């Protein structure tokens, strides 16, 4: 079976930007670029993909989700370096982050990989659609975001590099007592503080799995099923009362969180399908080396990445 590696580009770039202290020969921070390329090299060496898809958040984020909940991702802190020796002001740091991300995209354009970004569409939705376009392939999603638990199936696994964990659908059921097909529903009850989505009181994932054990089944359940269970429960537990009282909240959260059927336009879906279908075969290694010299890269061995690109290019 052919294998495609689908990378949450925004998630992994921020990881590199925050922790990689690399400076160019002229003293400018370039850790976002070098760190991402090192991550990509490690991933291609270990996963050995036949295709590589890198998905980015589009400008403006998800207007659809914000239209459903104005508090969605409100109040998130800006991504900043996690060290105190930076000579940049906050404004300079933010400008440097943007410049690095743009320059990284130019580097990736030299490689036989696909980058996908669509205005007002989040990387989560792009990744979900990309998975649908690769039916019959083994799909490895690379992200630390738990939102992707819901996409795991017989063909799809999740690699969480920060946590150093690899998940398939069986491991999700084993660890959480919830099947990927019902994970968005469970999280809609629990809420997601990182996205500023409030859940119902007392509804952690462990409690949800205990009180609604059928969510571990490979069968799709709905908010109506939860409410029915709560009303028919023998013990009048608080969580059941909260589910009955908060059914509209659970449904609203679910519509925002679910990736089973991403709420994007037909135009966006067609765009993603066309980009994936027209997979690039060119590997401009000489151009990339020139760019590295121009940007004042320190000594950085990319032999494994270049070998992987040669293989992908020749087989694409």
N, C-alpha and C positions, 0 to 999 in steps of 0.2 A: 504494500500500500504506500502510495506517495505521501509525503509529509509536508505540511505547510506550518510555518511558525508565524503566529500573528502577535505582533508586539504592540503593547500599549505605549506608544511613543512618548506621550506627555508624561505618563507615570515614571518611565525609566529615565527620561531626560532630567526631570526634577530631581530624581534620586542622584544622578551623576553631578548635576549642578551644585547640589547642596554639599556633597561629601568629598568631591574630588578637588584637591587644592592646587592642581597643575596650573603653572603660569607659563605664558609664552616667553620667548627669548627677550621680548621687550617689556616683560613684567605684567602683562595683562592676564586676568583669569580666563582660562580656556577649558576648565575642568568639565563643563557641560558637554563640550564637543569630544574631548579626549576620553572622558569617562564613558560616554555613550558608545563610542567606537570600541572601547575595551569590553564593555558589556556585550555588544553585538558579536565581537570576536569570540568571547567565551560561550555565548549561546549557540553560535553556528558550529563551534567545535564539539559541544556536548550533544546538541539536539540533531545536528546533521540534516537540516531541512532541504527540501527540493525547491521550495518557494519561501520567500520572506516578505511578509506584509507588515508595514509600520503605519499605525493609525494615530492621527493627531486630533486633539480638540480643535474644532473650527472657531474662527473669530466670533465672539459673541456668546460662545457656549450654547446651551440648549434653551432657546427662547420658548420652545414648547413646554418644557418642564417649568420654567419660571412663570409661564402664563397659567399653569395649574396650581402653582404654589409660589407666591411672591417671596417666600422666605428660603426657597431652595438655594443652597450653597451661599446664603447671605452671611456676611461676617467672617468669611474664611481669611486667614492671615496670608499675607503675601509670601511667596517662596523666597527664602533668604539663605545665604551661606551660613553654615553652622560653625563658624569659627570667628574668633575675635580679632584676628590679625589682618583682616581685610582693610585696605587703604581706601576703599570706595565708600561714598555716602550711600544712603538707601536708594536715592534716585539713580545714582550711577550704577548701583548694583542691579536695579531693575532694568535699566537700559542695556547693561552688559548681558543679562539673561536673554533678552529679546534678540540681541545681535548674535549671541551664541546659537540660539535655536534656529535662526535663519541660516547661519553659516553651516550648521550641522545638516540642514536639509540639502544644501548645495553639495556637501560631501556625499550624502546618501544618493544623490542623483547620479553619481559616478559609478554606483554599484548596481548589480543586477537584483535590485529589490524594488518593491512597490511602496510608495508613500501615498496615503490617502488622507485627505482633509477636505471637509465640506463646511462652508460657512453656516453658523448657527446649529451645527450638529456636533455632539460630543463623541469622543473616541469610543466610548462604550457602545454606542449605536452602530458605529462603523464596524467595530469588531464583530458584533452580533450578526450583521449582514454579511460580512466577509466569511464568517463560519458557514452561513447558509449557502454561499456561492461555492464552497469547497466540499460539497457532498461527495462521499466516497473517498475522501482524503483523511489521513490522520491529522488532526488539528491540535497544535500546542499553543495555547494562549499564554503570553508572558506578561504578568502584571501582579502587583501586590493587592489589587482591589478585590474585595470579597464579592462585588457585584457579579463577577464572572462565574461564581459557583453555580448559578442557575443555568449556565450554558453547557455544563458537562454532560456528555452522553457517551454512547459506545465508541464514538469517533473523536471525542474532544476531551483534552486534559488541560489542567491549569498549572503553570509553573510560577510559584511566588518566590522570586529571587531574594528578596529581603528576608523573608521568613525561612528560606531554604527548604521549601516544602513543595511536593508535587502531589496534585490531587486528581483522582478520577471520580466518576460518579459514586462508585462503591465506597471510597474513602470518605466522601461527604456524608453519606448515610451512616457510616460507622462512627464518625467523629461527632456529628451533630444530631443524628437521629431524624434527619430531614432529607428527602430526596431532592436533587437539583430541580426537578420539575415543580416542586413546591417551595423552593427556597425564597423566591421573590415574595411569595405570600407570607411566609414566616417573617421575613425581614420587614414587610409592610406592617406587621403587628409590632415588631420590636422597635422599629424606627431606625434612623441612621444619623447619629450626631454629626458625623463628618460632613454630611450634606444638609445639616440643619433640618432634618425631618423628624418630627416628634412621633414616638410610638405610643402605645397604650400602656398605662402604669402596670408594673409588675410583669411585663411580658419580655423576659430574656429568652434567648433561643433554647436554653435548657428547659425552661418552664414550658415553652411552647411545644417542644418535642414530647414532654411528659404528658401534657394535658390534651394534646391533639396527635396521638401516636400514629394515626393513619397518614400523616404527612410524610412518613418514611416510605410510603408505597410509590411505585412507579405509575402513578395515576394523577391526573390534574384535579386539584380541588379548588374551591372558590370561597369567597367571603361568605356566601350563603351557607356553605357547608360548615364553616366555623360557627356561625350564628346558630345554626340548627343544633350543633353539638353542645353549644353553651346553654341553650334553652332546655335541652333534654338531659343535661347532666344531673346525676343523682346528688352530688355534693354541691351546695351553693357557694362555690369558690369565687373569690374576688376577680380572678382573671376572666372567668366566664361572664360575670356581670359587666366587666369593662369591654369585652368583645361585643356584647349586645349593645352597649351604650355608644360604642365607637366604630360601628360598622362602616359609616361613611368615611371616617378618617383612614381606616384600613384600606378601603377601596381606593381612596385618593392616593395614598402612599404607593399602593400596588401599581397604579397606572404610571406613576413616575419611575418606579424602580424596575419594572419588568422589562426584560430584553428579549423575550420570546418572539415578540412582534414589534420591532422598533418603530416608533412613530415618526417616520421620515417620509418625505415626498417621493413620488414615483420617479421624479427627475433624479433625486439623490441616489435611489436604489439603482437606477439605470447607469448612472455615472460610476458607481462602485463596481457594478458588474462589468462595464466596459474596461475599466482600469485593470481589473483582475484578469480579464480575458486576454488583454493585450500585454501580457507579462514581458518585461524588458529582458534582453539578452546581453546588452552591452556592458562590459566592465572596463571603464576608462581608468586603469591603474596609473598610467603616466600622469594624467590630469590630477588625480588624487594626490600623488606624491608632490607635484608642483604646488598644489594648494597647501599642503602641510609645510612646505618650505616657506611659502609666502606668509603663513600664519605664525611662523616661529615655533613650530612644534618641538618639544623636547624629544630626546631619543624615545621612540615609541615603536616597538616591533609589531607589525601587523601581518606577519607571515601566515598565521593561521586563518585570519579573516580573508586575506587575499587568496589563499588556497581554497577556501570555501566558496568564494565568489567565482573563481575559475571553474569549479565543479558545477555550481548552479548555472553559470552562463553557458557552459557546454551542453548541459542537459535540458535547459529551458526550451 
